[in-house]
Amino acid sequence: MVNMEKCEGGIRAVFTDGSTVRGSVLVGADGPTSIVRKFLAPTTHELHRLPINAVGCALEMSEEQVNYFKDHVDPLYFMGTHPETDTFVFWSLLDTPTSPGNPYRAQVYFSWIACDADEELLKQPLLDVFREKGRPFFPRLREIVDSLPDDTVVTKVNLVDWPSVEWDNWNGTSTLIGDAAHCMVIYRGEGVNHAIVDACQLADTIKSAFDGRISIKDAVNEYEQKMRLRAKEAVETSRQAGHDGHCYEKVDKEGSFALLGEKPV
Ligand SMILES: Cc1cc2nc3c(=O)[nH]c(=O)nc-3n(C[C@H](O)[C@H](O)[C@H](O)COP(=O)(O)OP(=O)(O)OC[C@H]3O[C@@H](n4cnc5c(N)ncnc54)[C@H](O)[C@@H]3O)c2cc1C
């Protein structure tokens, strides 16, 4: 989409090939770098960058390795903070083998508070950075990190969020859902949950409009009011969890509410 324009009865989206689509409401569900958000919040759409660096990759694990994690850590998912380096680790299973003997797939992610030394560190191949950050963890994780093939694709993850600031919904003809509306960092694992609740709440309010109980404009405003109340707090708590997750003292001794507390959705 390259443009959006008000038109008779609603809104029109204009695409790169010149084609257009008209509708009553244009919903931006286009993720953290949303183009729709640029139109609705032209001066405030930019993402906020957190002072955290992170690297992650998808990797293969044997059944024996996965069973060790299952029996000693968690069968699907774990996160933690290293007591000496304060590096944060996140592991989750992505896929199980389709036939016996084939490997499992998992993802591993390490993050740390950005510091001056990172400028040199991040000039190295990212697989070396990944290994350096992973080696201090428990031996079975170190073994996995050390045995990664040299062609493993490691990605630098940018930690960004957007605290759902007020936007102009063009008189109720456009709105945002999911990460476009409230991109949050991963430390509470809440982003998808909110995206699903957004879709349900927006569908409910739009249904009320089609049933003739309220106008489309009021439906969009009602959705945004409910969503913002819930999502703004989630973005802020996730940001706090991002800070707490890199402080072992805070997690271990004080018990970070942001990181460990119950999720509202
Ligand atoms: C490493 C990592 C781990 C995570 N773990 C969790 C977790 O455990 N639990 C959780 O709840 N959340 C988690 N999240 C967050 C979760 O992934 C997001 O909140 C969720 O994907 C948001 O969904 P979305 O549909 O709003 O956006 P997206 O998933 O970003 O989808 C947007 C879609 O729009 C498409 N798009 C964008 N621009 C255009 C365009 N111009 N034209 C056409 N299409 C376009 C994109 O290609 C994409 O398919 C994690 C995120 C990361 C990065």
The ligand as a MOL file (V3000), in Angstrom:
LIG
                    3D

  0  0  0     0  0            999 V3000
M  V30 BEGIN CTAB
M  V30 COUNTS 53 58 0 0 0
M  V30 BEGIN ATOM
M  V30 1 C 11.7630 -13.7090 18.8040 0
M  V30 2 C 10.3020 -13.4080 19.0960 0
M  V30 3 C 9.6170 -14.1900 20.0090 0
M  V30 4 C 8.2740 -13.9170 20.3140 0
M  V30 5 N 7.6340 -14.7080 21.2260 0
M  V30 6 C 6.3430 -14.4710 21.5190 0
M  V30 7 C 5.6510 -15.3100 22.4460 0
M  V30 8 O 6.2070 -16.2560 23.0080 0
M  V30 9 N 4.3470 -15.0300 22.7150 0
M  V30 10 C 3.6920 -13.9770 22.1190 0
M  V30 11 O 2.4960 -13.7630 22.4140 0
M  V30 12 N 4.3310 -13.1710 21.2360 0
M  V30 13 C 5.6270 -13.3910 20.9160 0
M  V30 14 N 6.2720 -12.5970 20.0120 0
M  V30 15 C 5.5360 -11.4570 19.4200 0
M  V30 16 C 4.6850 -11.8830 18.2370 0
M  V30 17 O 5.4910 -12.5200 17.2700 0
M  V30 18 C 3.9810 -10.6550 17.6560 0
M  V30 19 O 3.3170 -9.9420 18.6690 0
M  V30 20 C 2.9560 -11.0690 16.6030 0
M  V30 21 O 3.5790 -11.7640 15.5450 0
M  V30 22 C 2.2090 -9.8540 16.0720 0
M  V30 23 O 1.3200 -10.2600 15.0610 0
M  V30 24 P 0.8660 -9.2500 13.9420 0
M  V30 25 O -0.0080 -10.0500 13.0300 0
M  V30 26 O 0.3270 -8.0170 14.5380 0
M  V30 27 O 2.1970 -8.8040 13.1800 0
M  V30 28 P 3.1900 -9.6830 12.2930 0
M  V30 29 O 3.3050 -11.0650 12.8140 0
M  V30 30 O 4.4190 -8.8600 12.1390 0
M  V30 31 O 2.4290 -9.7820 10.8980 0
M  V30 32 C 2.3020 -8.6660 10.0480 0
M  V30 33 C 2.1720 -9.1950 8.6310 0
M  V30 34 O 1.9500 -8.0930 7.7630 0
M  V30 35 C 2.7550 -8.2550 6.6150 0
M  V30 36 N 3.0160 -6.9180 6.0480 0
M  V30 37 C 3.7050 -5.8910 6.5970 0
M  V30 38 N 3.7410 -4.8460 5.7790 0
M  V30 39 C 3.0450 -5.1990 4.6720 0
M  V30 40 C 2.7270 -4.5470 3.4470 0
M  V30 41 N 3.1250 -3.3070 3.2000 0
M  V30 42 N 2.0120 -5.2140 2.5350 0
M  V30 43 C 1.5950 -6.4900 2.7880 0
M  V30 44 N 1.8620 -7.1620 3.9230 0
M  V30 45 C 2.5780 -6.5220 4.8400 0
M  V30 46 C 4.0310 -8.9060 7.1200 0
M  V30 47 O 4.7080 -9.5650 6.0890 0
M  V30 48 C 3.4480 -9.8980 8.1420 0
M  V30 49 O 3.0760 -11.1090 7.5310 0
M  V30 50 C 7.6010 -12.8360 19.6880 0
M  V30 51 C 8.2900 -12.0460 18.7450 0
M  V30 52 C 9.6220 -12.3120 18.4600 0
M  V30 53 C 10.3380 -11.4390 17.4480 0
M  V30 END ATOM
M  V30 BEGIN BOND
M  V30 1 1 1 2
M  V30 2 1 2 3
M  V30 3 2 2 52
M  V30 4 2 3 4
M  V30 5 1 4 5
M  V30 6 1 4 50
M  V30 7 2 5 6
M  V30 8 1 6 7
M  V30 9 1 6 13
M  V30 10 2 7 8
M  V30 11 1 7 9
M  V30 12 1 9 10
M  V30 13 2 10 11
M  V30 14 1 10 12
M  V30 15 2 12 13
M  V30 16 1 13 14
M  V30 17 1 14 15
M  V30 18 1 14 50
M  V30 19 1 15 16
M  V30 20 1 16 17
M  V30 21 1 16 18
M  V30 22 1 18 19
M  V30 23 1 18 20
M  V30 24 1 20 21
M  V30 25 1 20 22
M  V30 26 1 22 23
M  V30 27 1 23 24
M  V30 28 2 24 25
M  V30 29 1 24 26
M  V30 30 1 24 27
M  V30 31 1 27 28
M  V30 32 2 28 29
M  V30 33 1 28 30
M  V30 34 1 28 31
M  V30 35 1 31 32
M  V30 36 1 32 33
M  V30 37 1 33 34
M  V30 38 1 33 48
M  V30 39 1 34 35
M  V30 40 1 35 36
M  V30 41 1 35 46
M  V30 42 1 36 37
M  V30 43 1 36 45
M  V30 44 2 37 38
M  V30 45 1 38 39
M  V30 46 1 39 40
M  V30 47 2 39 45
M  V30 48 1 40 41
M  V30 49 2 40 42
M  V30 50 1 42 43
M  V30 51 2 43 44
M  V30 52 1 44 45
M  V30 53 1 46 47
M  V30 54 1 46 48
M  V30 55 1 48 49
M  V30 56 2 50 51
M  V30 57 1 51 52
M  V30 58 1 52 53
M  V30 END BOND
M  V30 END CTAB
M  END
